Amino acid sequence: MFQRLKFNPRTWFLLGFIACFAMLATGAYFQFVEEMEPCPLCISQRIMLLTTGMIFLMAALHNPGNGGLKIYSILGTLSALIGAGISMRHVWIQHLAPDQIPECGPGLAYVFENFPLLDTFRLMLSGTGDCADILWTFLGLSIPGWTLVAFSGLATLSLFQQWNSAKPTA
């Protein structure tokens, strides 16, 4: 079954990078054209998309041997799984009862300027009441739901590179 999917790992990593780039471009479209301001969890997901995409791009450009392929595969999988975890938290917050939603905090720009960096990261990863707003859906899933699907796919793509060695070792 996997023989049909056994392309050059460089091709798979490049496709993963293109997928990450397309998702970041979609996020920019929603932010700048549709004027949907990203919440702290959205920004955290974008950071993880960027991280995953950069790992995939480095792997595609480097075109590593078996050892490097395994390292890039593990790094890409871990990065995508962290992004999936953030997306799961976001989906969970969106499905909380109205009385359980965390309070809305100050804007992220204000927090970056006035709070220690550790507190800013804690806010970005825990979410606020703004994160509970569902501004867009497609086929019943919100943006974080689709991002969770995408991160799961990216983690799977990266993990499969463990078995997609360019050349068997002797």
C-alpha positions in Angstrom: 0.0 0.0 0.0 2.7 2.5 1.0 4.6 1.8 -2.3 2.2 4.0 -4.1 3.0 6.8 -1.8 6.7 6.3 -1.9 7.9 9.4 -3.6 11.2 11.1 -3.0 11.1 12.4 0.6 12.2 15.8 -0.8 8.9 15.9 -2.7 6.9 15.1 0.3 8.6 17.7 2.5 8.2 20.3 -0.3 4.5 19.5 -0.5 4.2 19.8 3.3 6.0 23.2 3.1 3.6 24.4 0.4 0.6 23.3 2.5 1.9 25.2 5.5 2.5 28.3 3.3 -1.0 28.0 1.9 -2.5 27.8 5.4 -0.5 30.9 6.6 -1.6 32.7 3.4 -5.2 31.8 4.2 -4.8 33.1 7.8 -3.4 36.4 6.4 -6.4 36.6 4.0 -8.8 36.2 6.9 -6.9 38.8 9.0 -6.3 41.5 6.4 -9.1 41.0 3.8 -11.9 39.6 5.9 -10.8 41.7 8.9 -10.9 38.8 11.4 -8.5 39.6 14.2 -6.6 36.5 15.4 -6.8 35.6 19.0 -3.8 34.5 21.0 -4.4 30.8 20.2 -4.7 31.6 16.5 -1.3 33.3 16.6 0.2 30.4 18.5 -1.1 28.0 15.8 0.4 30.3 13.1 3.7 30.1 14.8 3.6 26.4 14.9 2.6 26.3 11.2 5.5 28.5 10.4 7.8 26.3 12.5 6.6 23.1 10.8 6.8 24.7 7.4 10.4 25.8 8.0 11.4 22.3 9.1 9.8 20.9 5.9 11.5 23.5 3.8 14.9 22.8 5.3 14.3 19.0 4.8 13.4 19.6 1.1 16.3 21.9 0.4 18.8 19.7 2.3 17.6 16.4 0.8 19.1 14.4 3.6 20.2 10.8 3.7 18.5 8.2 5.9 19.8 9.6 9.2 18.9 13.2 8.4 15.6 12.1 7.0 14.7 10.5 10.4 15.7 13.7 12.3 13.7 16.0 10.0 10.8 13.5 10.2 10.8 13.5 14.0 11.2 17.3 14.2 8.4 17.9 11.7 6.1 15.4 13.6 6.8 17.0 17.0 6.2 20.5 15.6 2.9 19.5 14.0 1.8 17.6 17.1 2.4 20.7 19.3 0.3 22.7 16.8 -2.4 20.0 16.9 -2.4 20.3 20.7 -2.9 24.1 20.6 -5.6 23.6 18.0 -7.3 21.0 20.3 -7.3 23.5 23.2 -8.8 26.1 20.9 -11.6 23.8 19.7 -12.2 22.8 23.4 -12.5 26.5 24.4 -14.9 27.1 21.5 -17.2 24.3 22.8 -17.3 25.5 26.5 -20.5 26.6 28.0 -20.8 30.4 28.0 -20.4 30.6 31.8 -17.1 28.6 31.6 -15.4 30.7 28.9 -12.3 32.5 30.2 -12.5 36.3 30.5 -11.3 38.4 27.7 -8.0 39.9 28.4 -6.2 42.9 27.1 -5.1 42.9 23.4 -2.0 40.9 22.5 0.0 44.1 21.5 -0.7 45.6 25.0 0.4 42.3 26.7 3.7 42.2 24.6 4.5 45.8 25.6 3.5 45.6 29.3 3.9 42.1 30.6 6.9 39.8 31.1 7.6 37.4 28.2 6.7 34.3 30.2 3.2 35.8 31.0 2.7 36.6 27.3 3.5 33.0 26.3 1.2 31.7 29.0 -1.6 33.9 27.7 -0.9 32.8 24.1 -1.1 29.2 25.0 -4.0 29.3 27.5 -6.4 31.4 25.4 -8.9 34.1 26.4 -12.6 34.7 25.8 -11.7 36.0 22.4 -10.7 32.5 21.5 -14.2 31.2 22.0 -15.6 33.3 19.2 -16.5 31.3 16.1 -16.1 33.7 13.2 -16.1 31.2 10.3 -17.2 27.6 9.6 -17.0 25.2 6.7 -18.7 21.8 6.8 -19.4 22.3 10.5 -15.8 22.9 11.5 -14.4 26.3 12.7 -10.9 27.6 11.7 -9.3 25.8 14.7 -11.1 22.6 13.8 -9.7 22.7 10.2 -6.3 23.7 11.6 -6.4 20.6 13.8 -7.2 18.5 10.7 -4.3 20.1 8.9 -1.8 19.6 11.7 -2.8 16.0 12.0 -2.2 15.5 8.3 1.2 17.3 8.5 2.2 15.1 11.4 1.2 12.0 9.5 3.0 13.1 6.4 6.2 13.8 8.4 5.9 10.6 10.4 5.6 8.5 7.2 8.9 9.8 6.1 10.4 7.4 8.6 9.6 4.6 6.2 10.3 6.6 3.0 14.1 6.3 3.0 15.8 7.5 -0.1 18.1 4.5 -0.2 18.2 1.4 1.9 21.2 1.2 4.2 23.6 -1.7 3.8 
